Amino acid sequence: MRPVRAAVTAAVAIAVLGGCSRGETANETLPEAPPSATETSEALPPLGPPDLPMPPEAREQTEAGAAAFVRYYMDVYNNAQSSMDPTYLDQFSQDCETCNRIAAEISSDASLGYAYRGGQVSVDYIDTTEPEDMTVEAVFSMTQAPLTVVDATGQPVADLTFGERSSPGSGAILAWSQTDQTWVLNQWDVA
């Protein structure tokens, strides 16, 4: 180590140790820590269905938060299919053609007395970009279980039975909603 660097290091160490010897406790001399992500998210109003609230990690403005949001959105999609209520799909999308189409189909089928059997979606893989200008791009693969649409008597509706479907090249564009402090889907492409 060069003599100048050693002298600077020694001076810094003496200054630090000197600050510790004044009899002050650490919490008097250290700055307050910023609130953690968990503390911040606990203060946010809940979002999503009462039986499926959005997890705190899906409300973080990070790559991991965006990935957690996509997984959560697919859980909300599954919930909408089983309840025949797309309210929360609408809550978490904005100008998303695919999202709007799916919500409209669920509403239309519900008005006809139809119900869905199966069709749950699972995310098999996801990768997201770093948030830039409050936007994130995600690429993911998903699998949808076989789906049968049944009428009010429980009988399958003609031409509305579908086998398992794998979508290895799906993608999405997410935007950050300052109002709700969450991501929303602007675009969802299913390959």
N, CA and C of each residue as an Amber inpcrd file, in Angstrom:
protein
   573
   0.8530000  -1.1670000   0.0000000   0.0000000   0.0000000   0.0000000
   0.8950000   1.2250000   0.0000000   0.5920000   2.1930000  -0.7890000
   1.3940000   3.4070000  -0.8610000   1.2550000   4.1900000   0.4300000
   2.2810000   4.9620000   0.8240000   2.2370000   5.7080000   2.0840000
   1.0760000   6.7020000   2.1380000   0.7430000   7.3670000   1.0200000
  -0.3450000   8.3510000   1.0490000  -1.6730000   7.6420000   1.3030000
  -1.9040000   6.5210000   0.6120000  -3.1510000   5.7770000   0.8040000
  -3.2320000   5.2540000   2.2320000  -2.1120000   4.7860000   2.7850000
  -2.0920000   4.2900000   4.1620000  -2.4110000   5.4150000   5.1340000
  -1.9000000   6.6180000   4.8760000  -2.1650000   7.7540000   5.7580000
  -3.6360000   8.1480000   5.7020000  -4.2060000   8.1580000   4.5060000
  -5.6280000   8.4970000   4.3550000  -6.4840000   7.4560000   5.0610000
  -6.1560000   6.1700000   4.8670000  -6.9080000   5.1000000   5.5180000
  -6.8280000   5.2410000   7.0340000  -5.6540000   5.5500000   7.5530000
  -5.4830000   5.7100000   8.9970000  -6.2830000   6.9110000   9.4910000
  -6.2960000   8.0130000   8.7380000  -7.0410000   9.2060000   9.1490000
  -8.5350000   8.9330000   9.1890000  -9.0220000   8.2040000   8.2060000
 -10.4540000   7.8570000   8.1760000 -10.7960000   6.9610000   9.3540000
  -9.9490000   5.9730000   9.6330000 -10.2050000   5.0630000  10.7450000
 -10.2200000   5.8120000  12.0650000  -9.2950000   6.7500000  12.2540000
  -9.2610000   7.5390000  13.4880000 -10.5210000   8.3900000  13.6090000
 -10.9520000   8.9900000  12.5030000 -12.1580000   9.8180000  12.5350000
 -13.3810000   8.9820000  12.8840000 -13.4690000   7.7930000  12.3010000
 -14.6110000   6.9210000  12.5810000 -14.5880000   6.4850000  14.0350000
 -13.4370000   6.0400000  14.4930000 -13.3320000   5.6010000  15.8830000
 -13.5370000   6.7540000  16.8450000 -13.0810000   7.9150000  16.4630000
 -13.2800000   9.0910000  17.3170000 -14.7520000   9.4130000  17.4700000
 -15.5040000   9.2600000  16.3920000 -16.9470000   9.4920000  16.4540000
 -17.6160000   8.5090000  17.3840000 -17.0660000   7.3030000  17.4900000
 -17.6580000   6.2820000  18.3500000 -17.3210000   6.5190000  19.8090000
 -16.3090000   7.2880000  20.0800000 -15.8720000   7.4460000  21.4630000
 -16.5090000   8.6290000  22.1580000 -17.4240000   9.3340000  21.5240000
 -18.0430000  10.4950000  22.1410000 -19.1570000  10.1210000  23.1000000
 -19.4620000   8.8430000  23.2370000 -20.4850000   8.4270000  24.1690000
 -21.8880000   8.4360000  23.5880000 -22.0230000   8.6880000  22.3070000
 -23.3370000   8.6680000  21.6800000 -23.6760000   7.2360000  21.2780000
 -24.9480000   6.8930000  21.3560000 -25.3380000   5.5610000  20.9130000
 -25.4970000   5.5850000  19.3960000 -25.4420000   4.4240000  18.8100000
 -25.4700000   4.3230000  17.3500000 -26.7430000   4.9060000  16.7610000
 -27.8660000   4.7000000  17.4200000 -29.1000000   5.1940000  16.8300000
 -29.2040000   6.7130000  16.8730000 -28.3480000   7.3870000  17.6430000
 -28.3170000   8.8440000  17.6440000 -27.4560000   9.3880000  16.5080000
 -26.4990000   8.5950000  16.0480000 -25.5680000   9.0880000  15.0360000
 -25.8360000   8.5540000  13.6380000 -26.5560000   7.4520000  13.5190000
 -26.8140000   6.8740000  12.2120000 -28.0830000   7.4740000  11.6240000
 -28.1030000   7.6800000  10.3030000 -29.3390000   8.1700000   9.6830000
 -30.4130000   7.0870000   9.7320000 -31.6650000   7.5280000   9.6930000
 -32.7550000   6.5660000   9.7020000 -32.7630000   5.7870000   8.3950000
 -33.0470000   4.5040000   8.5000000 -33.1320000   3.6590000   7.3070000
 -34.4350000   3.9610000   6.5800000 -34.3970000   3.9480000   5.2480000
 -35.6480000   4.1470000   4.5090000 -36.5820000   2.9740000   4.7810000
 -37.8930000   3.1790000   4.6320000 -38.8080000   2.0640000   4.8670000
 -38.5440000   0.9380000   3.8830000 -38.6780000  -0.2860000   4.3530000
 -38.4570000  -1.4320000   3.4640000 -39.6250000  -1.5650000   2.5030000
 -39.4180000  -2.3640000   1.4750000 -40.4810000  -2.5880000   0.4950000
 -41.7050000  -3.1980000   1.1600000 -41.4710000  -4.0690000   2.1540000
 -42.5890000  -4.6990000   2.8480000 -43.3730000  -3.6620000   3.6370000
 -42.6800000  -2.7590000   4.3490000 -43.3760000  -1.7300000   5.1120000
 -44.1620000  -0.8160000   4.1850000 -43.5790000  -0.4570000   3.0480000
 -44.2510000   0.4180000   2.1020000 -45.4850000  -0.2610000   1.5370000
 -45.3690000  -1.5360000   1.1400000 -46.5050000  -2.2220000   0.5360000
 -47.6080000  -2.4650000   1.5440000 -47.2550000  -2.6020000   2.8460000
 -48.2870000  -2.7970000   3.8520000 -49.1610000  -1.5640000   3.9710000
 -48.6320000  -0.4050000   3.6580000 -49.3920000   0.8270000   3.7580000
 -50.2920000   1.0420000   2.5480000 -50.0800000   0.2880000   1.4770000
 -50.8750000   0.4410000   0.2680000 -52.2250000  -0.2470000   0.4350000
 -53.2710000   0.3150000  -0.1840000 -54.5730000  -0.3560000  -0.1160000
 -54.5110000  -1.6760000  -0.8780000 -55.2630000  -2.6810000  -0.4230000
 -55.2300000  -3.9740000  -1.1080000 -55.8280000  -3.8760000  -2.5090000
 -55.3160000  -4.7050000  -3.3900000 -55.8130000  -4.7960000  -4.7650000
 -56.1570000  -6.2430000  -5.0660000 -57.0630000  -6.4280000  -6.0110000
 -57.4200000  -7.7710000  -6.4430000 -58.6260000  -8.3120000  -5.7160000
 -59.0220000  -9.5270000  -6.0890000 -60.1660000 -10.1560000  -5.4370000
 -59.8930000 -10.3580000  -3.9440000 -60.9110000 -10.2400000  -3.1090000
 -60.6960000 -10.4190000  -1.6670000 -60.0710000 -11.7700000  -1.3190000
 -60.4060000 -12.8070000  -2.0810000 -59.8440000 -14.1260000  -1.8040000
 -58.5190000 -14.3760000  -2.5220000 -58.0430000 -13.3700000  -3.2620000
 -56.7850000 -13.4800000  -3.9910000 -56.1080000 -12.1010000  -4.0480000
 -55.7350000 -11.5520000  -2.8820000 -55.1270000 -10.2150000  -2.8910000
 -53.7520000 -10.2310000  -3.5550000 -53.4150000  -9.0990000  -4.1540000
 -52.1200000  -8.9720000  -4.8130000 -50.9990000  -9.0680000  -3.7740000
 -50.0020000  -9.9230000  -4.0290000 -48.8810000 -10.0240000  -3.0920000
 -48.0100000  -8.7690000  -3.1500000 -47.3860000  -8.4000000  -2.0390000
 -46.5600000  -7.1870000  -2.0060000 -45.4700000  -7.1560000  -3.0650000
 -44.8540000  -8.3010000  -3.3640000 -43.7530000  -8.3110000  -4.3370000
 -44.2310000  -7.9370000  -5.7400000 -45.5080000  -8.1360000  -6.0410000
 -46.0390000  -7.7720000  -7.3640000 -46.2720000  -6.2710000  -7.4750000
 -46.0650000  -5.5430000  -6.3700000 -46.2550000  -4.0950000  -6.3700000
 -44.9220000  -3.3590000  -6.2710000 -43.8430000  -4.0670000  -6.5730000
 -42.5210000  -3.4480000  -6.5530000 -42.1410000  -3.0320000  -7.9740000
 -41.5590000  -1.8720000  -8.0910000 -41.1840000  -1.3330000  -9.4010000
 -39.7870000  -1.8290000  -9.7800000 -39.6790000  -3.1670000  -9.9060000
 -38.4170000  -3.8380000 -10.2230000 -38.6910000  -4.9420000 -11.2420000
 -37.6180000  -5.5400000 -11.7490000 -37.7730000  -6.6930000 -12.6470000
 -38.5110000  -7.8250000 -11.9380000 -38.0840000  -8.1210000 -10.7150000
 -38.7340000  -9.1890000  -9.9480000 -40.1940000  -8.8480000  -9.6630000
 -40.4730000  -7.5770000  -9.4010000 -41.8500000  -7.1550000  -9.1630000
 -42.7100000  -7.3250000 -10.3980000 -42.1580000  -7.0120000 -11.5630000
 -42.8980000  -7.1740000 -12.8230000 -43.1730000  -8.6540000 -13.0900000
 -42.1840000  -9.5070000 -12.8300000 -42.3830000 -10.9530000 -13.0240000
 -43.4510000 -11.4680000 -12.0620000 -43.4020000 -11.0140000 -10.8180000
 -44.4190000 -11.4230000  -9.8320000 -45.7990000 -10.9370000 -10.2610000
 -45.8630000  -9.7490000 -10.8650000 -47.1460000  -9.2370000 -11.3340000
 -47.7090000 -10.1100000 -12.4590000 -46.8750000 -10.5050000 -13.4210000
 -47.3550000 -11.3410000 -14.5230000 -47.9080000 -12.6560000 -13.9680000
 -47.1900000 -13.2650000 -13.0410000 -47.6670000 -14.5080000 -12.4260000
 -49.0020000 -14.2600000 -11.7040000 -49.0880000 -13.1450000 -10.9860000
 -50.3220000 -12.8140000 -10.2810000 -51.4630000 -12.5790000 -11.2730000
 -51.1910000 -11.8770000 -12.3750000 -52.2250000 -11.6210000 -13.3710000
 -52.7910000 -12.9360000 -13.9020000 -51.9330000 -13.9170000 -14.1000000
 -52.4160000 -15.2130000 -14.5860000 -53.2660000 -15.9010000 -13.5140000
 -52.9410000 -15.7030000 -12.2410000 -53.7960000 -16.2160000 -11.1640000
 -55.1580000 -15.5180000 -11.1910000 -55.1530000 -14.2060000 -11.4530000
 -56.4050000 -13.4510000 -11.5590000 -57.2010000 -13.9380000 -12.7620000
 -56.5150000 -14.2520000 -13.8590000 -57.1610000 -14.8160000 -15.0430000
 -57.8480000 -16.1320000 -14.6840000 -57.1380000 -16.9980000 -13.9600000
 -57.7280000 -18.2720000 -13.5280000 -58.9390000 -18.0370000 -12.6400000
 -58.8410000 -17.0560000 -11.7500000 -59.9390000 -16.7150000 -10.8530000
 -61.1410000 -16.2140000 -11.6530000 -60.8830000 -15.3920000 -12.6730000
 -61.9690000 -14.8580000 -13.5090000 -62.6870000 -15.9820000 -14.2450000
 -61.9350000 -16.9700000 -14.6920000 -62.5600000 -18.1010000 -15.3840000
 -63.4320000 -18.9210000 -14.4470000 -62.9590000 -19.1440000 -13.2270000
 -63.7510000 -19.9690000 -12.3070000 -64.9490000 -19.2150000 -11.7390000
 -64.8360000 -17.8960000 -11.5770000 -65.9440000 -17.0990000 -11.0300000
 -66.8370000 -16.5130000 -12.1230000 -66.3600000 -16.5500000 -13.3720000
 -67.0550000 -15.9360000 -14.5150000 -67.2310000 -14.4270000 -14.2860000
 -66.2470000 -13.8210000 -13.6230000 -66.2730000 -12.3830000 -13.3270000
 -64.9180000 -11.7710000 -13.6950000 -64.8510000 -11.0060000 -14.7990000
 -63.5780000 -10.4450000 -15.2570000 -63.2250000  -9.0800000 -14.6410000
 -63.9010000  -8.6790000 -13.5900000 -63.6850000  -7.3540000 -12.9970000
 -62.2120000  -7.0670000 -12.7530000 -61.5170000  -8.0110000 -12.1650000
 -60.1280000  -7.7470000 -11.7840000 -59.1720000  -7.8580000 -12.9670000
 -59.5720000  -8.5670000 -14.0200000 -58.7640000  -8.5290000 -15.2470000
 -58.7540000  -7.1020000 -15.7750000 -59.9190000  -6.4650000 -15.7430000
 -60.0170000  -5.0670000 -16.1820000 -59.2130000  -4.1340000 -15.2840000
 -59.2160000  -4.4100000 -13.9880000 -58.4940000  -3.5480000 -13.0440000
 -56.9940000  -3.5250000 -13.3410000 -56.4560000  -4.6540000 -13.7990000
 -55.0140000  -4.7610000 -13.9770000 -54.5690000  -4.6980000 -15.4320000
 -55.4200000  -4.1450000 -16.3050000 -55.0140000  -3.9420000 -17.6900000
 -55.4670000  -2.5610000 -18.1460000 -54.7680000  -2.0580000 -19.1270000
 -55.0830000  -0.7310000 -19.6530000 -54.7530000  -0.7320000 -21.1450000
 -55.7700000  -0.5480000 -21.9720000 -55.5880000  -0.5380000 -23.4270000
 -54.9510000  -1.8230000 -23.9470000 -55.2410000  -2.9390000 -23.3010000
 -54.6880000  -4.2390000 -23.6870000 -55.7640000  -4.9910000 -24.4700000
 -55.5590000  -5.1340000 -25.7910000 -56.5600000  -5.7740000 -26.6500000
 -56.8650000  -7.2050000 -26.2310000 -55.8370000  -7.9970000 -25.9690000
 -56.0590000  -9.3850000 -25.5650000 -56.8090000  -9.4450000 -24.2510000
 -56.4090000  -8.6190000 -23.2920000 -57.0730000  -8.5940000 -21.9850000
 -58.5420000  -8.2110000 -22.1400000 -58.8040000  -7.1830000 -22.9530000
 -60.1830000  -6.7340000 -23.1770000 -61.0160000  -7.8150000 -23.8490000
 -60.4230000  -8.5150000 -24.8320000 -61.1430000  -9.5900000 -25.5320000
 -61.5000000 -10.7130000 -24.5690000 -60.5400000 -11.1160000 -23.7430000
 -60.7850000 -12.2000000 -22.7840000 -61.8700000 -11.7880000 -21.7890000
 -61.7890000 -10.5810000 -21.2700000 -62.8010000 -10.1060000 -20.3190000
 -64.1820000 -10.0700000 -20.9650000 -64.2560000  -9.6210000 -22.2230000
 -65.5380000  -9.5620000 -22.9250000 -66.0900000 -10.9740000 -23.1600000
 -65.2220000 -11.9280000 -23.5120000 -65.6800000 -13.3040000 -23.7220000
 -66.2230000 -13.9070000 -22.4360000 -65.5380000 -13.6790000 -21.3250000
 -66.0180000 -14.2040000 -20.0440000 -67.3630000 -13.5780000 -19.6920000
 -67.4860000 -12.2590000 -19.8570000 -68.7610000 -11.5840000 -19.5650000
 -69.8860000 -12.1090000 -20.4470000 -69.6070000 -12.2600000 -21.7280000
 -70.6090000 -12.7500000 -22.6650000 -71.0350000 -14.1710000 -22.3120000
 -70.0630000 -15.0400000 -22.0470000 -70.3780000 -16.4240000 -21.6860000
 -71.1670000 -16.4820000 -20.3770000 -70.8060000 -15.6450000 -19.4110000
 -71.5300000 -15.6140000 -18.1340000 -72.9820000 -15.1970000 -18.3580000
 -73.2030000 -14.2140000 -19.2410000 -74.5760000 -13.7560000 -19.5110000
 -75.4160000 -14.8410000 -20.1850000 -74.7650000 -15.7970000 -20.8570000
 -75.4700000 -16.9150000 -21.4830000 -75.6760000 -18.0860000 -20.5120000
 -75.1710000 -17.9330000 -19.2900000 -75.2960000 -19.0000000 -18.3050000
 -74.2260000 -20.0630000 -18.4200000 -73.1850000 -19.7960000 -19.1860000
 -72.0900000 -20.7460000 -19.3650000 -71.1560000 -20.7230000 -18.1600000
 -70.4010000 -21.7870000 -18.0090000 -69.3520000 -21.8850000 -16.9990000
 -68.1580000 -22.5770000 -17.6370000 -66.9930000 -22.3780000 -17.0630000
 -65.7660000 -22.9870000 -17.5780000 -65.3400000 -24.1240000 -16.6610000
 -64.9470000 -25.2090000 -17.2720000 -64.3810000 -26.3460000 -16.5490000
 -62.9470000 -26.5060000 -17.0290000 -62.0010000 -26.3360000 -16.1000000
 -60.5880000 -26.4180000 -16.4580000 -60.1000000 -25.1100000 -17.0470000
 -59.0460000 -25.2010000 -17.8410000 -58.5040000 -24.0310000 -18.5210000
 -57.5320000 -23.1920000 -17.7120000 -57.1070000 -23.6760000 -16.5420000
 -56.1750000 -22.9030000 -15.7250000 -54.8510000 -22.7080000 -16.4610000
 -54.3070000 -21.5230000 -16.2890000 -53.0430000 -21.1510000 -16.9120000
 -51.9350000 -21.1960000 -15.8600000 -50.7910000 -21.7140000 -16.2530000
 -49.6160000 -21.6620000 -15.3800000 -48.4580000 -21.0610000 -16.1710000
 -47.6730000 -20.2430000 -15.5000000 -46.4880000 -19.6390000 -16.1120000
 -45.3240000 -20.5890000 -15.8500000 -44.7200000 -21.0640000 -16.9280000
 -43.6260000 -22.0190000 -16.8080000 -42.2660000 -21.3360000 -16.7110000
 -42.1320000 -20.1770000 -17.3500000 -40.8660000 -19.4460000 -17.3960000
 -41.1940000 -17.9820000 -17.6350000 -40.4110000 -17.1020000 -17.0260000
 -40.5940000 -15.6690000 -17.2860000 -39.2610000 -14.9480000 -17.1580000
 -39.0750000 -13.9580000 -18.0170000 -37.9140000 -13.0790000 -17.9530000
 -38.4140000 -11.6780000 -18.2860000 -37.9210000 -10.6970000 -17.5630000
 -38.3520000  -9.3170000 -17.7920000 -37.1410000  -8.4110000 -17.9730000
 -37.3980000  -7.2810000 -18.6100000 -36.3590000  -6.2630000 -18.7420000
 -36.3630000  -5.4070000 -17.4880000 -35.3240000  -4.6250000 -17.3300000
 -35.2990000  -3.6580000 -16.2310000 -36.3300000  -2.5760000 -16.5270000
 -36.9950000  -2.0680000 -15.4760000 -37.9420000  -0.9750000 -15.7160000
 -37.2430000   0.2290000 -16.3410000 -37.8410000   0.7330000 -17.4120000
 -37.3110000   1.9200000 -18.0800000 -38.4960000   2.7900000 -18.4700000
 -38.4750000   4.0430000 -18.0440000 -39.5820000   4.9570000 -18.3040000
 -40.9060000   4.3610000 -17.8360000 -40.8700000   3.7050000 -16.6760000
 -42.0470000   3.1120000 -16.0460000 -42.7020000   2.0350000 -16.9160000
 -41.8920000   1.3620000 -17.7330000 -42.3640000   0.2950000 -18.6100000
 -41.4260000  -0.9040000 -18.5040000 -41.9940000  -2.0970000 -18.6270000
 -41.2230000  -3.3370000 -18.6100000 -41.7470000  -4.2320000 -19.7170000
 -40.8430000  -4.9460000 -20.3620000 -41.2310000  -5.9650000 -21.3320000
 -40.9670000  -7.3220000 -20.6910000 -41.8860000  -8.2440000 -20.9150000
 -41.7410000  -9.5930000 -20.3590000 -41.9040000 -10.6090000 -21.4780000
 -41.1160000 -11.6570000 -21.4050000 -41.2830000 -12.8050000 -22.2850000
 -41.4830000 -13.9990000 -21.3570000 -42.4620000 -14.8310000 -21.6890000
 -42.7490000 -15.9580000 -20.8090000 -43.3850000 -17.0920000 -21.5960000
 -43.2940000 -18.2720000 -21.0110000 -43.9960000 -19.4190000 -21.5760000
 -45.0740000 -19.8080000 -20.5810000 -46.1820000 -20.2650000 -21.1270000
 -47.2850000 -20.6610000 -20.2620000 -47.9860000 -21.8680000 -20.8600000
 -48.6920000 -22.5620000 -19.9980000 -49.4710000 -23.7200000 -20.4060000
 -50.8920000 -23.5240000 -19.9050000 -51.8580000 -23.7830000 -20.7920000
 -53.2580000 -23.7290000 -20.3880000 -53.8090000 -25.1480000 -20.4140000
 -54.3870000 -25.5530000 -19.2850000 -54.9850000 -26.8830000 -19.1700000
 -56.1990000 -26.9900000 -20.0910000 -56.6310000 -28.2140000 -20.4140000
 -57.8190000 -28.3770000 -21.2460000 -59.0100000 -27.6000000 -20.6720000
 -59.8230000 -27.0470000 -21.5730000 -60.9620000 -26.2120000 -21.1810000
 -62.2240000 -26.7050000 -21.8770000 -63.2910000 -26.8300000 -21.0980000
 -64.6040000 -27.1440000 -21.6410000 -65.5760000 -26.0860000 -21.1540000
 -66.3110000 -25.4880000 -22.0730000 -67.3490000 -24.5250000 -21.7230000
 -68.6510000 -25.3130000 -21.6490000 -69.3620000 -25.1790000 -20.5140000
 -70.6210000 -25.9010000 -20.3280000 -71.7670000 -24.9070000 -20.2010000
 -72.9620000 -25.3560000 -20.5740000 -74.1440000 -24.5050000 -20.4610000
 -74.7310000 -24.6060000 -19.0550000 -75.8780000 -23.9700000 -18.8430000
 -76.4990000 -23.9290000 -17.5200000 -76.8780000 -25.3100000 -17.0030000
 -77.0560000 -26.2840000 -17.9020000 -77.3970000 -27.6510000 -17.4750000
 -76.1510000 -28.5000000 -17.2420000 -74.9720000 -27.9220000 -17.5000000
 -73.7230000 -28.6570000 -17.3080000 -73.2670000 -29.4260000 -18.5290000
 -73.9710000 -29.2470000 -19.6330000 -73.6090000 -29.9400000 -20.8660000
 -72.5810000 -29.1200000 -21.6540000 -71.5880000 -29.7970000 -22.2500000
 -70.5970000 -29.0690000 -23.0550000 -71.2640000 -28.3210000 -24.2170000
 -70.7750000 -27.1020000 -24.4420000 -71.2650000 -26.2880000 -25.5530000
 -70.4870000 -26.6940000 -26.7990000 -71.2310000 -26.9050000 -27.9040000
 -70.5970000 -27.3350000 -29.1580000 -69.5090000 -26.3530000 -29.5780000
 -68.3960000 -26.8990000 -30.0260000 -67.2480000 -26.1240000 -30.5190000
 -66.5420000 -25.2980000 -29.4530000 -66.8320000 -25.5300000 -28.1810000
 -66.1540000 -24.7840000 -27.1170000 -65.4600000 -25.7310000 -26.1420000
 -64.7960000 -26.7410000 -26.6870000 -63.9530000 -27.6400000 -25.9170000
 -62.5600000 -27.5620000 -26.5320000 -61.5650000 -27.3250000 -25.6740000
 -60.1960000 -27.0980000 -26.1490000 -59.2280000 -27.9770000 -25.3790000
 -58.2400000 -28.5170000 -26.0790000 -57.2020000 -29.3210000 -25.4390000
 -56.1560000 -28.4500000 -24.7710000 -55.2100000 -29.1000000 -24.1000000
 -54.1140000 -28.3690000 -23.4660000 -53.3680000 -27.5730000 -24.5270000
 -52.9530000 -26.3910000 -24.1470000 -52.2350000 -25.5240000 -25.0850000
 -50.9750000 -24.9930000 -24.4230000 -49.8750000 -25.0890000 -25.1260000
 -48.6090000 -24.5400000 -24.6570000 -48.2750000 -23.3120000 -25.4970000
 -47.8850000 -22.2520000 -24.8320000 -47.5120000 -21.0040000 -25.5160000
 -46.1060000 -20.6130000 -25.0770000 -45.0910000 -21.1420000 -25.7560000
 -43.7110000 -20.9150000 -25.3150000 -43.1710000 -19.5210000 -25.6070000
 -43.8000000 -18.7640000 -26.4830000 -43.2550000 -17.4590000 -26.8510000
 -44.2020000 -16.3160000 -26.5660000 -44.8400000 -16.3300000 -25.4110000
 -45.7570000 -15.2500000 -25.0600000 -44.9710000 -14.0380000 -24.5890000
 -45.6180000 -12.8950000 -24.6480000 -44.9540000 -11.6800000 -24.2110000
 -45.9590000 -10.6780000 -23.6790000 -45.4350000  -9.6800000 -23.0050000
 -46.2980000  -8.6390000 -22.4470000 -45.5090000  -7.3490000 -22.3040000
 -46.2390000  -6.2670000 -22.3560000 -45.6820000  -4.9530000 -22.0210000
 -46.4710000  -4.4570000 -20.8290000 -45.7550000  -4.0970000 -19.7880000
 -46.3600000  -3.6220000 -18.5560000 -46.0110000  -2.1570000 -18.3520000
 -46.9310000  -1.4300000 -17.7600000 -46.6870000  -0.0330000 -17.3980000
 -46.9460000   0.1170000 -15.9060000 -46.2280000   1.0330000 -15.2900000
 -46.3910000   1.2830000 -13.8620000 -47.5340000   2.2710000 -13.6530000
 -48.4740000   1.9130000 -12.8000000 -49.5800000   2.7970000 -12.4500000
 -49.2350000   3.5270000 -11.1570000 -48.9760000   4.8120000 -11.2780000
 -48.6790000   5.6120000 -10.0860000 -49.8810000   5.6490000  -9.1490000
 -51.0810000   5.6770000  -9.7220000 -52.2970000   5.7690000  -8.9240000
 -52.4490000   4.5830000  -7.9840000 -52.3140000   3.3690000  -8.5250000
 -52.5080000   2.1610000  -7.7210000 -51.2160000   1.5550000  -7.1890000
 -50.0720000   2.1110000  -7.6090000 -48.7710000   1.5760000  -7.2060000
 -48.6550000   0.0950000  -7.5540000 -48.9130000  -0.1940000  -8.8290000
 -48.7950000  -1.5530000  -9.3320000 -48.5220000  -1.5040000 -10.8260000
 -48.1550000  -2.6410000 -11.3690000 -48.0260000  -2.7890000 -12.8010000
 -49.4070000  -3.0240000 -13.3940000 -49.5920000  -2.6740000 -14.6520000
 -50.7890000  -3.0170000 -15.4180000 -50.3300000  -3.5310000 -16.7760000
 -51.1250000  -4.4020000 -17.3680000 -50.7940000  -4.9120000 -18.6960000
 -51.2870000  -3.9420000 -19.7590000 -50.3800000  -3.5350000 -20.6350000
 -50.7450000  -2.7330000 -21.8010000 -50.8680000  -3.6150000 -23.0410000
 -50.1650000  -4.7330000 -23.0290000 -50.1720000  -5.6320000 -24.1800000
 -49.8620000  -7.0310000 -23.7000000 -50.6030000  -7.9980000 -24.2530000
 -50.3740000  -9.4040000 -23.9340000 -50.4600000 -10.1730000 -25.2440000
 -49.3350000 -10.7380000 -25.6530000 -49.2680000 -11.5080000 -26.8860000
 -49.1180000 -12.9730000 -26.5420000 -50.0150000 -13.7830000 -27.0720000
 -49.9750000 -15.2170000 -26.8320000 -49.5440000 -15.8900000 -28.1190000
 -48.4520000 -16.6400000 -28.0420000 -47.9340000 -17.3120000 -29.2430000
 -48.4670000 -18.7180000 -29.3330000
